[in-house]
Amino acid sequence: MLSSSPSGKAQVLRNHLLGLGRVGIAVSGGVDSLTLAAFAWSLRPQLNVTLFHASSAAVPHEAGTRVHALATAWGWKLVVVDAGEVDDPRYAQNPINRCYFCKSHLFHAIAAVYDGPLCTGANLDDLDDVRPGRLAAAERGVNEPFVAALMTKSDVRALARSLELDDVADLPASPCLSSRVETGIAIDAPLLLLVDDVERAVRSLGPAVVRCRVRLSGLVIEHEGVVDEDAIRGRVLPLVGGRSVSFAAYRRGSAFLRGALPVLS
């Protein structure tokens, strides 16, 4: 629960959520959605809260584990839905607007079992990035409480700490696994599992920020800090089925090719 009474932006967030009467929250397992879920849950019994998590090959294993662990610890009402986006050919083509199809499937799956106001953890900083998924949210009237409260990523991390979620507050950004695949390279479940396996293997050797980029030339392991590349090669080569493996410094969103063409909805 909150370590002190909410004030400022947190009070605006509180009022916004209570004004909805009841909320469903899409929880991916990252800092934003987990913090929103925990804050909303702290408002019970004034607020009826249901949390939704997608069962998807695109969700990192550690994110799913984190959601279920916190749901158990906090007693959350958690509903797992099958988004099914990877089976959509429009998504699988990995166009520049792939996220639109992902979120469309997610919101459709939630709407099949829930008819109340739905919220995501989008924050003010997300408005500065290309986010096709926000178009899908806008089309379906999905709420963005952090945006309504003018909360940035740093505000969200501070809120997580006030909720005594220090481990969540310190989580590095970790978007869906499909974001590791260069725009235009086809996506399927086995490829996403490979990406997840490689990243977990590399993290076990030290670096917290790792991206296994899938490019036409092979796999590129992006990381922050100094690493033992020989040790990493020894760990991941048995996993990659003959693909080439190279290394680079971490660059946010480096698999996203902005000049690619979208797929029409």
C-alpha positions, 0 to 999 in steps of 0.5 A: 500500500502507499507509504504516505497519502498521495499528493500532486500527480498521484492525487490527480491519478487517484481522482481519475481512476475513482472517477471511472468507477471500475477499471480493467488494467492491461498488465504487461509486466513492465514498470508502468502497467505494474505500478498502475495495477498496484496503485489502482488495487490500493484504492479498493474497496472504493474502486473495483479492479480487474487486471488482464495479462496476455498469454503470448509468445511476444511476452518475455518469460520473466515479465509473465513470471513477474505478473503472476508473482505480484498477483499472488503477493498482492491478491490481485484479481488477475485474468489471463487472456489469449491475445492471439496476435502472432497468428494474425498474418498482418502482425506476422509480416512485422510491418511498421504498424505491427503494434497496432495489430498487437493492441487491437488483438489484446483489447478485443480479447479483453472486451470478450470477457470484460465490458468496463473501462479499460486502462493501460500504463502509457505515460507522458514520455510515450507521446514522444515516440512512434506508438501505433498501439496507442491508435488502437487504444484511442479507437477503442476508448482505452484510458491512459491514466498516467497521461491524464495525470501528466506523469512521466516515466520518472514519476511512475518510478517514484510512484512505484517506490511509494508503493514499496515496489522498489524492484519494479521501480528499478526495472529497465525498459523491456518492450515485447519480444517482437520489438527485437525483430527488424521491421519486415522480417517475419515473426513467429512463435519459435523465433520469439522463443529463441529471442527470449532464450538468448536474452535470458542466457546473456542476462545470467552472465551479468548485463541487465540491459540486453536485446537480441536483435534479429536482422537479415545478417543474423543475431546481434546482441546489444548490451550496456556495459562491458561483457565477456563476449567469448563467454556469451558466445559459449552460452548462446551458440547452442541455442541459435541453430547456426545463426551468426552472432555479433555484438553491439552497444544497446540502442533503443528501438534499433530494430524499428525501421521508420521508412518501412511501409505499414500494412493496411488494417 
